[in-house]
Amino acid sequence: MTRLPSFLTSVSLAALLAACSPTSNTPDPQDAANDVTDEAANDNGGNDDSDSNTDVADVERLNAWFETVYEAGVERSPVTQTFLGRRTNYDQWNDVSPEFAEENVQIAENNLAEMRSSFDFDSLDESARISWRMFERNAERAIAGRRWQDHGYIFTPRGGPHSFVASFLIGQHRVESQSDAEAYVGRLNGVGAYLDQSMANARRSYDMGVQTARWTYAPMIETSRNIITGHPFDDSGVDSPIMADFRRKVTGLELSDDESTRLMSEAEAALTTVLQPAYERMIAMFEDMESGASENDGAWTMPDGGEYYAFMLEGYTTTDMTPEDIHNLGLAEVERIHGEMRDIMEQVDFEGSLQDFFEFMRTDAQFYYSNTDEGRADYLADATTLIDNMRNALPAYFNTFPEADMEVVRVEPFREAAAGKAFYNRPSEDGSRPGRYYANLRNMADMPTYQMEALAYHEGIPGHHMQLAIMQELDGVPSFRRFGGVTAYTEGWGLYSEYLPLEMGFYDDPYSNFGRLAMELWRACRLVVDSGLHHYRWTREEAVEYLTVNTPNPPGDIQNAIDRYIVIPGQATAYKIGMNEILRLRGEAQDALGDDFTMGGFHDVVLTQGAMPLNILEERVYAWMADVQSAD
C-alpha cells in the first residue's frame, strides 16, 4: 500500500486536490523530469496532438492555470511544502480547523466555476482532457463531501496526529543547516496548537456519534506514551524518539559546542513545556472517550452511516459498485483462488485440507526469519536482492522507467504497533530522498518468507515505486496529478504488479507462488470483510474469523488488518477492483491486437499519464487499441 495518514478522509483529500494542492500529508513527491522517447509516446497513445480541434495555446494556458491553483494550495499547507522538499514555512504545522477546511471547499467551488467558464474542454488534447476531468471530479467530491467533513476518524490505531507528529519530524524534516534545526524547534513549539485543533475536531465528531470502538483507544494511548518516553521526559538515560532524531540531525551539522548546546536546550524545553503537555491532554481525551465508547465497529454505527460508506466506496473504487456487488465479487474471487491453491497443494504433495495447509504455512519454521535483529537484517537484505533482480528483468516488459532510486527500510520501532505490515513512501520532489519500501519487522511471525516476493514487487518494482515515481517525473502533466493519486488505480497497479512477475518467470518456488496467491486472496477477502463490517454489520470477531478460516495469514497479521479496515471504511476494496480492471483491459487488448500487442506498449498506456479513475483508464486503453489497429 502507499502510505496515507488515516486521519485524512477522502473528503479533505478531494477538497485539497481540487481547491489547491495535494493533501497536506500525501506520500512524498519528486519532480525530476522523465525522458519518454518519441517512440514510447507514439506507442502509448499519449497527447492527442493530431486532433484537429486541439488548441495548443489553450492546453498551455490550462496547464499554467492548474499550476497556479496548485501552488496556491501548497502555500496553504506547510506540511505539503516539507513533503515536497521545500523549506518555506519550515517551522509551521497545517491549520486543521473546520474554518480552514470550509475555506478549502469554497476555493474548490470557485476554482471549478473558473475552469468551466474560462477554458474550452473541446479544444484540449488527451492529457489536458484527463486533467480537466480529474480536477472536476475532485472538486465535485469536495463539494458533496461537505456533509461528511466530520465523519472521518481523526485518531485511530492506524495513525493520526498523535503518531504523525513524530513520523513527520523524523522522516520528513531534514536538518542541513542551523536554520533547519531552528525550524525544527519552531515546529516543536507550535505542535500544541496543531494537536489542540486535532483534538477539537475529534471531540466534535465523537459528540455527533462518529466514534471508534472501545478497543481502539489502548493502542493509541500506547503510541502516544511511546513518544513521550525517554529523555527529556524521564530519567531513563535513553533519548525519546524525537529527541534522538533531533540530536542525531544537529550532531551532523558540525556546529560550535555553544550553538549545539543552545539548540539542544531549546528542543528539550519545547518538548517538556509544549509537546508533553499536549500529549498528556491527548491521552486524557483518549481515556475519557474510551470510557464512553461503544463495542460496535463499522461505518454503520455513524449517523447516516450507509450513505457515508457508499460515498467512501465510490471515492476509493471510482465505480458505482454497491456494497452487495463488492461482497459477492469477493466471495467469487475467494472461491477461485482457493482452487488454485489446491493445485499447489498437489504440486508439493501435501495431504490434508486447505485449512490444514494454511495451518502448515502459518506455523512451519522454514517459512519465517528469526525474531531477532539478525533475522530482521536478513529480511531487509533479501528483500533488497529481490528488488535488484526484478530491476534487471524490467526492460523486456516496460519501455519507461523512473529516474528516482528506491530503498528497503524497516518501519521505525516507535510506530511499529500502529503501522501495517508494509507500505511505500514516494521519493521527494527535489531528489534528496529516494522512494522507500517500509517493512514492519516488529514480529517476524507476521512476515513469512513465502510472501516476500509478492510484497517486494507490490511496494517496490514494478509496483508502487515504478508507478508513482514515473508519475511524479512526467512532463506536461499538472502537479496536482503528478503528486495526487487514485486508490483503485494505484493499489490496483500494486496488486497487478504481484501477478505480472509470474508471467515474467519469477515465483519459481511453488511456496512463493502460493505466497502470491495468498496475497491476492487477502485482497479478495477484503472485499468480503470490508463490506461485511461496514454494510452487513459484522463484528470485529466475525471479520477476524472469516480471515482465519479463509487465508493462511498469521493471527497477528489478521488482527492488524481487520483493525485497519474498521477505521478506514472502503479503502481496502480498491485493490482487487483495480487489479481486475487492469487485467480485464489487458485481456481485451491482447485479444483485439493479437501479434500487435506489446507489454511495453500496454504498460505505457497505463503508466504514462499517471493515476486516473478506472473509467478514464478504460477509455485510454480503448483509444490505444484503435490507434494500433488503424496503423496496420
N, C-alpha and C positions, 0 to 999 in steps of 0.2 A: 504494500500500500504506500501511497505518498502521504507524507505527514502533514496533516492539517489539524490545528488545535480544535478539539471537540467542542469547546465553548463558543466557537464561531458557527452560527447557524447558517443554513443556506440563504436565509433572508438577508442577513447582514452581508454575506458574501456577494449575493446578487446586487445589493444596493451599492456596495463599494465598486464593483466591477462596472456597473452601469453609470453610477454617478461620477466616478472619477478614476479609481485606481483598483489594483488588486487588493484583496483584503489585507489588513494590517499584519496578518501573521501567515500569509501564504508561504508555501515552501520557497526556499531561496532561489532567486533568479540569476541569470548570467547573460551578457549582451554581446558576446563575441559573434561576429558575422559568420554565417555558414556559406561556403562556396559551393552552391549547387550548379553542376555543369549544365550547359545548354542541352546536352543530350538527355540528362535526367529531367530537366524541365519539360522537354517535349514528351518524354515518356510518362510523366506523372499527371498530365492534364492540368498544368499549372494555370497561371493567369490567362484568361481568355482574351488576349490582346487582339486576336483575329476577328473578334466580334465587331461588326461594322458600327454597332451602337456605342462602343466603348469610347469615352472621352478621357484621354489620359490626364488632362488638366483637372477634370472632376475627381478622378481617382486620387491624384496627388493632394488636392485640396481636402478631400475627405480624410485621408490618412493623416494629414497635418492637423486637422481638427481633432481626430482621435488622440493624437499625441498631446495636444493642448489640454484636452479633457483629462487624459491620464495623468499628466504632470500636475494638474490642479488637484487631483485626488492624492497623489503622492505627497504633496505639500501638506495635506490634512492628516497624514499618518507618519509620525516619526519612526514607528516600528517598521513600516514598509521601507522607509528610506534606509534603515540599517540592513534589512534583508537584501536590499538592492546593492549593498556595499557602499552607500553614501554616508557621509559624516555630517550632514545637515541635521539640526535639531538632535544632536547626538546624545544630549543629556536628558531627553524627554521620553515620556510614555504617550500612548494614544489617549485621546479623550474618548471614553466609552459610555458617556452619559446618554440617556434617552433623547435629550435635546439634540445632541450631536448626531445620533442615529437618524432622527427625523430630518435634520438638515440634509443628510446623505440621500434620503428618499426624495426630498424636494428637488435636490440637484439632479437626481436621476430623471424626474419628471421633466424638468426644464431642458435637460440635455436631449432627451428623447424627442421632445417637441421641436427643438432646434434642428436636430438631424433631419427629421422628416420634412421640415419646411425649407431647409437650406440646400439640400442635396437631392439629386435625381437618381433613384435606385437603378433605373433602366440604362443609365449612361455608364455604369460601373463594370469593371471586369470581374472575373470569377472570385478572385481573392477579396476584393473590396465588397462584393455582394455577401460573401460569407461574414465579413466583419460587420456589415450593416445588420444582418440577421441575428448575429450573436449579441451585438450591442442591444438590439431591440428586445431580444429575449431576456437578457439580464435586467434591463430596465423594467420590463413588464412584470417580471417576477419580483423585483424590488418593490414595485408599487403595490402589487397584490399581496406581498408579504408584510405590509404594514400590520395587517391583522395578527400576524404570528410573531411579531417582534419580541414578545416576552415568552414565547413557547420554547425557545432553545435553552437547554440546560447550560448555565454559566459555569458551574463547578461539577465535575464528575471524577470518578476514579481514573478515567482515561486521560484526563487533562483539564486544564482550566488555568485561570490566573495564578492559582496557588503553586502550580508546577511550572507554568510558563515563565514566570519571573526569573527563576534560576536557569532554566534551559536556554532562555533567550540571552541572558547576560553571558553565560558560559560559552554558548555555541555561536552567537552572532556578534556580540560587541567586541570587536577587535581593538587591541591596545598596541599601537605602534608609535605613540608619542606621548609626551606628558599631557597634552591637551586631551587625548583619548582617555587617559586614566582619570583626568578630572571630570570628563563627561560621564564616565562610569560611576564616579562618586555622586555626580549630579543625578543620575538615574536612581541610585540608592536613596538619595534624599527625596526624590519625587515619587517613590514607589507607594508610599502610604496613600496618596490621593488616588492613584490608579486602582489600588486594591479596594479602597473605600467605595469608589464608584462601582466596581465589580460586585462588591457585597450588596450594595443598594439594589442593583439590578437583580441579583439572586433572590434577595428578600422580597422584592416586588413580585417576581414570578412565583415564588413559594406561596405567598399570601393569596395569589389568584388560583392556586391549585396545580401549578406546574412544579412537581416535586419528584426528585429521585427517591427511590425506596430506601428504607432504613439501612440496609446493608451497605449502601454506597458511602456512608459518612466515615466509617472506621478507616478505610484506606486513604481517604482524603486527609484525615487528621494525621495519619502516619506520614504521608508525603510532606505535609506542612511541618511537622515536627522534625523530620529529617533535615529540612532546610535551615532550621534554627537550632541545630545541634552542633556543638563544637565551638571552637574559638571564633568570635569573642563572646559567645553566648554562655559558655560554661568553662570550667577549668579542666576539661578533659585532656588538654595538651595537643589536640588534633584540630586543625582548621575545619570550620564548616565548609560546605561545598562552595558557596560564593566567595568566602574569604580565601580559600585555597586558590580559586581561579584568579582572583584579583592579585594575590601575592605572586603567583606564577607570571602573570602578564606584566606586572610592574617590574619584577626582578629582571625580566628580559629587556628592559629599556636601558639599562646601564646608566641610571641617573645617579646624582650625588647621594651620599648617605642621608643628608638633610632632607632632600626632596623626597626620597623614598620613604623616610620615616614620617614625613608630613602626610603623604598620600595614604600610607597605611593607617595612620591615626584618624584621618578624616573618614576613611572607609569603615573603620571599626566604630566610630561614633555614629555614622549613618545607619549601620547595621543594628546597633543596640538601641538607638533612640527613635528610629523611624521604621525600619523593616521589622524588627522583632515585635514591637507593639502592634503593628498591622497584622502580623501573622497570629499573634495571640487573640486579637479581635476576630480574625477569621476562624480560628479554631473554636472559639466560644460560639460563634454563629453556627458552625457545623454541629457542635454538641447540642445546641438548642433545637436546630432543625431535626436532628436525629431523634430527639425525644418525642417529636410530634409527627414524624414521617410515617407513611403507610408501609405495609409489607408488599403492596402490589407494584408490579413493574409494567412498563409499556406506555406508548402514546395514548392508548385508550383511557388511561387514568386522568388525562388532562381535559380541561374544558374544550369541547368540540374536537376531541382527540382524533376521531375518524377522519374529519376533513383535514386536520393538520397532517396526519400521516399520508393522506393522498397527495397533499401539496409537496411533502418531502419526497415521496416516491417519484413524482413527475420531475422534480428537480434533479434527483440523482440518476434516474434512468433515461431521462429525456424521451420517455414513451408515455402512452396513455394506458399502460397495463394496470389493472386493478389488483388489489391485494389477493383476490381469489385467483386471478391469472398467474400471478407470481408464485403463489403457493403450489398450484397444480404443475407449473413448469418445473419447479424444484423437485416435486415428487417423481416426475417422469425422468428427470436427469439423474436423480439418485439411483433409480432402478437400473438405468442404462450403465452407469459407471460401476455399480456392484457387479454387473455381468462381466465387464472387462477385468475386474479384479479377480473374479473366479477363474478366468483364463490364466492369470498369473499364478494363482494357487496351483493349478495343474502343471504349469511350467516348472515350478520349483518343488513339485512333488509333495505339497503339503496336504496332509489328511486331516479333515475336520471341517467345521462350518466356517462361513465367512467371519462370524463373530469370534470364532477360535483363532482365526488368522489375525484378526485385529488385535486380539489379546497378545498373541505372539509378537507382533510388531511393536506393541506398546511396551513390552516387558523384557524382551531378549537383549542382553547386554551388548551384543555385537552391533546394535544399531545406535549406540549412544556413546558420546565422549564422556570422559570422567568429569565429575562435577568439581573440578579443581582449576586453579589458574593455568596449569599446563593444558588441561583439556580445552579451556576457553581459547588459549593461544593457538592450539591445533585447529580448532574450528575456524578461526579467523584466517589462518594461513591456508587451509584447504578451500575455503570459500573464495579467497583471492585467486587461487590457482584455477578454480572453475571459471571465474570471470576471464582470466587471461586466456584460457583455452578457447572459450567462446569467442573472444575478440578476434582470434586468428581465423575463425571459420566464417565470420560475417560476410566477407566480400562476395561469396558465392550466392548470397541471398539478399543483399542490400546494395543500393547504389550510393546512399547518402549516409554520412557518419558525423557524429558530433565532434567538435573541437575540444570541448571540456573533458578533463580527466575525471575518474571516479576512484573511490577507495572504499574498503570494507572496514567498518569500525564497530566497536562494542557500544551499546547503549550505556550511558553513564550510570554508575551504581545508584546515585541518589534518586533517579527516576525510573529505575527498572520495574518497580512494583506497579507503576502507572502506565508503562508503555506496553505496546503489543509485542509480538514475537519478532517482527521485522518491519522496517519502513525505510523510505528513501527521502533524502533531502536534496533539493536541486543545488547545482553549483551557483556561486554568487555571480552577479551581473558583471563585476569588474574582473573576473577570472582569478581572484585571490583565494578562493576556496573551491575545491573540487566537489562534484556530486558525491554523496555519501550513502552507502547502504549500511544501515544500522541493524545489527543483530542483537537481540536481547538474550544475553547469556546468564541471566540470573540463576536459572535452574536448567542444567543441561539435559535433564529428563524431558524438557519441553521442546528440545531442538534435535530430533532424531536425524541420523546421518542420511537416511533414505529420502528425506525431504530437502537435503542441502542443494541438490542441483536445481530443482524447480524454483526454490526460494531465491537462489542467486540469479537465475535467469529473469525472474519476475522483478526483483528490486534493482538489479544491475543492468546487464545487457543480455539479450536485446530488449529488455523491459523498460522500466521507468527511466533509467539514465539515458538510454537511446532515444526514447520518445521525447522526454522533457528537455534534455539538453539540445536536441535538434530544434525543438520548438522555440526555445529561447534564442537560438542563433539565426533564426530566419530573417532574411532581408525582405523589406517591403510589406511586412506584416505588423500591424499596430501593436504597441506594447501591451495593451490590455488583453490581447490574445496570446502574445508570447509568454506572458507571466501569469496567465489565468489557468483555467482548467475546466474540464467537463468530466465528472466522475465516471460515467458509463464508458466514455471513450478511453480515458486514461487508465482506469483499472481493467477495462476490457482488453486493452492492449497488453497490460501486465500479465493477465491470465492467458491471452493468446501466446505471449512470449514464453510461457511454460510449455505450451503444446508444440510450438514450432520446432524446438530443438529435437523432438522425436523424429521429425521428418529430415532433420539435418544430420542424423546419425548418432546423436547423443542418447543418454539413458541406456547404455549397452548392458548395464546390470539390471536384471529383472526387478530387484528390490527398489532400485532407484526409479524405474518406470512405475512401479507401484506407488512410490512417493509422489510422482507427478499426478497419478490418478487420485491419490489421497487428497492432494491439494485442490484438484478440480472438484472432487466430491465435496470437499469442505465448502467450496463456493456454491455448489448446488444445494447443499444443506442449508446454507444461509438464506436461500430463497424461502425455504420452509420455515425456519425458526424465526426469521425477522418478521414475516407476515404472521406467524403463529403468536409471537409476543405482542405485536402492536395492533393486530386486527382480530385474531381469534382468542385473545386474552389468555394465552398460555402463561403459566407461572415460570419463574426462573428455573425451578427444579424440573419442570416438564421439558423446557428447552435443553437443559443440560442432559437429561435422559435421552432425548432424541439424538443428540450428537454422540453420546456414549455408545448407543446401540448401532448407529449407522456409520460411524467413522472410526479409524484406528488411532485418532489423536489421543495423547495422554490426558489425564484428568485436569491437570493444571492448565493446559492449553485450552481445553474445552470451557472450563470455568471462566478463564480470562476473556475468551471470545464472546461468550454469552453476555458477560458484563459489558463488553463493548457494544454489542448490538442493542442492548437495552437503552443505553444512554445516547446513541446516535441513530435515531429511527430512520430506516430506509437506506442508509449508506451501503450496507453490506449487500444489498440486492444488485448493485450496479455492476459488479464484477462479471458474473455469469451472463447477465443480459448483454453486456458489451461484448464479451468474447463470442457469444453465439452469433451476434450480428456481424462481427468481423469475419468469422468463419463462413457464415451464410453468403456474404457478399463475395468472399474469395472463391467459394464454390461456384457461384453463378458466373463469375468472370472466367474461371477455368473452363467451365462447360461452354461458354459462349465463344471464347477466344481460341480454345484448343492450343495448337502449337505456337500461336502468337502471344500466349500468356507468359509473363515472366514474373518471378517472385520479386525481383528488384523493382520492376515497374509497379506492381501492386503495392508493395511497401512504401514506395514513394507517394503514391496516391493517398495512402493512409497517413503518412508522417509529415509530408512537406507543406501542409497548411495548418499544422498544429491541431490542438484539441477542438472538437466540434460536436454538437448534438448528433445523435445517430441518424436522424432523417437527412441531415445535410451530408453526412458521410456517405449515405446510400446514393444520394444524387451525384456526388463526386465520383464514386466508383462507376455508376452507370454512364456518366459522361466520358470517362476514360475508356470504357469498353467501346462506346460508339466511336471515339476518335481512333482507336486501334483498328476497329473493323473498317472504317472509312479509308484508312491509309492503305489497305490491301489492294 
